C-alpha cells in the first residue's frame, strides 16, 4: 500500500469516521480505523459495535495518487493525530514492512504499527427497503429539539433513544425521560410505515458529521438505521423494545393558556438557575390575570421575578417545575414567543411556538410544600 493524498481531505475523512472509534471498548479492534486502498478510491471505516461509519475518498482532481493498494487497521486516535501534525499540504502513507505504516510530510515523518485488516468485523452497509429522504438541516433540527429530553439511565434503555414512527407520510419523532417529552412532526414526500427507536448518542454523533446543506437518505428495518449523505454511510443499531404510547400523555384541553416572550422567560429562568434546593432547581409559577410571578428559593436564598405575559386566558394557577426542564424546552423551540398551556397545578403542561405546531414540549410539574 502506498498513496499520496491532500492532507486536509484525508484529515476530514478521518474526523468523520473517528466518531465511531471507541477508545474504551474492551475489544481492541474497535480502537482502530480500517484503511482500505483500492485502485480508484480510499475507504475509511470505523465501528464501536453500536454505530459504524464509512466514508470514501475518490481519486479525482489530483487530490489522491495511488501507487499500490492494500488494507490495514490503524489506531484511530494516533493515526488521526499524526495526519494532522504533518507539515505539508500532502501526505505520503506507505506500508513498508508487514504492518508497519509510514506517514511522511516535507520534514516530518511518523511510524505506527497496524493490525491485519482481517481482524476487523464484517460490516454490511446494505440498504433496507424502508426508505425516506429529508434535508440535512431538518434532521439536525429533529436531533437538536428532541435528544435532550431522552433519559440517561440505562435501566430504561428504550428511553435513551428517540422514537421515529411513520404512518403514511407523517413522521413523528418523540423523546422522553418520563418527566418531560419532546415531540416533532414532519411531513415526508414518501409514504411509509415503520416504528424504530434510535440511540440519542448516535443521533448526536450523526448531527456532528452531516454537511451544512443537502439531502440525507435514511433506510430502516427492525435491526438498524442507515444514514447516507455525500460519500458517507452511518449505520446505527436500534434499541429493542416497545416505545411507550406517549400520545395519550399529551393533553388536548387546558384551563389556562398564556403567551410569553421567549427571551424574557429564558432570562428569568437563567437568573434563578443558581438557586437549588437539595440539588434541584425548582421554580414556582403563580399565574394571575395581570402577571406571572416566578419564585425560586432554597433555605438561604429567595429569588422572585415578575413577567408580564403577551396574552392570557383562563384560570389563575399555581404550579412548580424543574427550571432547567422548561429552560431546555424553550431553547429547543427556538422561537420569539412561547405559548404555555396548563391543565392544573399537578398535571403536565405543554409549550409550543406561536408560529408552528410541529414541535411540542411537555413538562411534568413537581409537588412542593410552599
Secondary structure in CASP SS format (residue, H / E / C, confidence):
PFRMAT SS
TARGET T0000
AUTHOR 0000-0000-0000
METHOD secondary structure of the structure
MODEL  1
X C 1.00
X E 1.00
X E 1.00
X E 1.00
X E 1.00
X E 1.00
X H 1.00
X H 1.00
X H 1.00
X H 1.00
X H 1.00
X H 1.00
X H 1.00
X H 1.00
X H 1.00
X H 1.00
X H 1.00
X H 1.00
X H 1.00
X H 1.00
X C 1.00
X C 1.00
X C 1.00
X C 1.00
X C 1.00
X C 1.00
X C 1.00
X H 1.00
X H 1.00
X H 1.00
X H 1.00
X E 1.00
X E 1.00
X E 1.00
X E 1.00
X E 1.00
X E 1.00
X C 1.00
X C 1.00
X C 1.00
X E 1.00
X E 1.00
X E 1.00
X E 1.00
X E 1.00
X E 1.00
X E 1.00
X C 1.00
X C 1.00
X C 1.00
X E 1.00
X E 1.00
X E 1.00
X E 1.00
X E 1.00
X E 1.00
X E 1.00
X E 1.00
X C 1.00
X C 1.00
X C 1.00
X C 1.00
X C 1.00
X E 1.00
X E 1.00
X E 1.00
X E 1.00
X E 1.00
X C 1.00
X E 1.00
X E 1.00
X E 1.00
X E 1.00
X E 1.00
X E 1.00
X H 1.00
X H 1.00
X H 1.00
X H 1.00
X H 1.00
X H 1.00
X H 1.00
X H 1.00
X H 1.00
X H 1.00
X C 1.00
X C 1.00
X C 1.00
X C 1.00
X E 1.00
X E 1.00
X E 1.00
X E 1.00
X E 1.00
X E 1.00
X E 1.00
X E 1.00
X C 1.00
X C 1.00
X E 1.00
X E 1.00
X E 1.00
X E 1.00
X E 1.00
X C 1.00
X C 1.00
X C 1.00
X C 1.00
X E 1.00
X E 1.00
X E 1.00
X E 1.00
X E 1.00
X C 1.00
X E 1.00
X C 1.00
X H 1.00
X H 1.00
X H 1.00
X C 1.00
X C 1.00
X C 1.00
X C 1.00
X C 1.00
X C 1.00
X C 1.00
X C 1.00
X C 1.00
X C 1.00
X E 1.00
X E 1.00
X E 1.00
X E 1.00
X E 1.00
X E 1.00
X H 1.00
X H 1.00
X H 1.00
X H 1.00
X H 1.00
X H 1.00
X H 1.00
X H 1.00
X H 1.00
X H 1.00
X H 1.00
X H 1.00
X H 1.00
X H 1.00
X C 1.00
X C 1.00
X C 1.00
X C 1.00
X H 1.00
X H 1.00
X H 1.00
X H 1.00
X H 1.00
X H 1.00
X H 1.00
X E 1.00
X E 1.00
X E 1.00
X E 1.00
X E 1.00
X E 1.00
X E 1.00
X E 1.00
X E 1.00
X E 1.00
X E 1.00
X E 1.00
X E 1.00
X E 1.00
X E 1.00
X E 1.00
X C 1.00
X C 1.00
X C 1.00
X E 1.00
X E 1.00
X E 1.00
X E 1.00
X E 1.00
X E 1.00
X E 1.00
X E 1.00
X E 1.00
X E 1.00
X E 1.00
X E 1.00
X E 1.00
X E 1.00
X E 1.00
X E 1.00
X E 1.00
X E 1.00
X E 1.00
X E 1.00
X H 1.00
X H 1.00
X H 1.00
X H 1.00
X H 1.00
X H 1.00
X H 1.00
X H 1.00
X H 1.00
X H 1.00
X C 1.00
X C 1.00
X C 1.00
X C 1.00
X C 1.00
X E 1.00
X E 1.00
X E 1.00
X E 1.00
X E 1.00
X E 1.00
X C 1.00
X C 1.00
X C 1.00
X E 1.00
X E 1.00
X E 1.00
X E 1.00
X E 1.00
X E 1.00
X C 1.00
X C 1.00
X E 1.00
X E 1.00
X E 1.00
X E 1.00
X E 1.00
X E 1.00
X E 1.00
X C 1.00
X C 1.00
X C 1.00
X C 1.00
X C 1.00
X C 1.00
X C 1.00
X H 1.00
X H 1.00
X H 1.00
X H 1.00
X C 1.00
X C 1.00
X C 1.00
X C 1.00
X C 1.00
X C 1.00
X E 1.00
X E 1.00
X E 1.00
X E 1.00
X E 1.00
X E 1.00
X H 1.00
X H 1.00
X H 1.00
X H 1.00
X H 1.00
X H 1.00
X H 1.00
X H 1.00
X H 1.00
X H 1.00
X H 1.00
X C 1.00
X C 1.00
X C 1.00
X C 1.00
X E 1.00
X C 1.00
X C 1.00
X E 1.00
X C 1.00
X E 1.00
X E 1.00
X E 1.00
X E 1.00
X E 1.00
X E 1.00
X C 1.00
X C 1.00
X C 1.00
X C 1.00
X E 1.00
X E 1.00
X E 1.00
X E 1.00
X E 1.00
X E 1.00
X C 1.00
X C 1.00
X C 1.00
X C 1.00
X E 1.00
X E 1.00
X E 1.00
X E 1.00
X E 1.00
X E 1.00
X C 1.00
X C 1.00
X C 1.00
X E 1.00
X E 1.00
X E 1.00
X E 1.00
X C 1.00
X C 1.00
X E 1.00
X E 1.00
X E 1.00
X E 1.00
X E 1.00
X E 1.00
X H 1.00
X H 1.00
X H 1.00
X H 1.00
X H 1.00
X H 1.00
X H 1.00
X H 1.00
X H 1.00
X H 1.00
X H 1.00
X C 1.00
X C 1.00
X C 1.00
X E 1.00
X E 1.00
X E 1.00
X E 1.00
X E 1.00
X E 1.00
X C 1.00
X C 1.00
X C 1.00
X C 1.00
X C 1.00
X C 1.00
X E 1.00
X E 1.00
X E 1.00
X E 1.00
X E 1.00
X C 1.00
X C 1.00
X C 1.00
X C 1.00
X C 1.00
X E 1.00
X E 1.00
X E 1.00
X E 1.00
X E 1.00
X C 1.00
X C 1.00
X C 1.00
X C 1.00
X C 1.00
X C 1.00
X C 1.00
END
